[in-house]
Amino acid sequence: MPPNPQPDWVVVRRRAIGDQIRAARIHANLTQQRVAETAGLDRPSLNRIEQGHVAPRIDTLIRIADAVGVPLATFIRQ
């Protein structure tokens, strides 16, 4: 049985979080590959997170924030 689709507003927020991750990474002048390796991910996984295609676990967000050098709250501010 397929999972229930998320409401549109959840998808919009997930994409916004991905945009915040991308912006912080670029501001830190880091590549996806570098951040992924530091955070213990593969580059395609980080790309899917940045694109908002997947919802990362909080532990993954913490590792990404650490790899980019920003507080976790940076990613979830509206």
Phi, psi and omega in degrees: 000126181291149179293156178293135178293149179285149174300154182305320183294331177290317179298318179299315179295320179298319177294323178296321177296317176300320177297321179294320178298312181300314182298317179294321179296314180294318178301324178279001180057045180244146176276162174301319181300314182296313180296316180301313180298316181294325182273357179078031179241172167263158184301317178300326178294316178297320178299316179296324176294312180299326180281349180080017180280336179229154177259109181287153173290158180301322179300321178293317178299320178298315180295321178294315179302316179296318181296327181272339179085034178231158174294148178306322182302337178304325184280337187248004176292145177264000000 
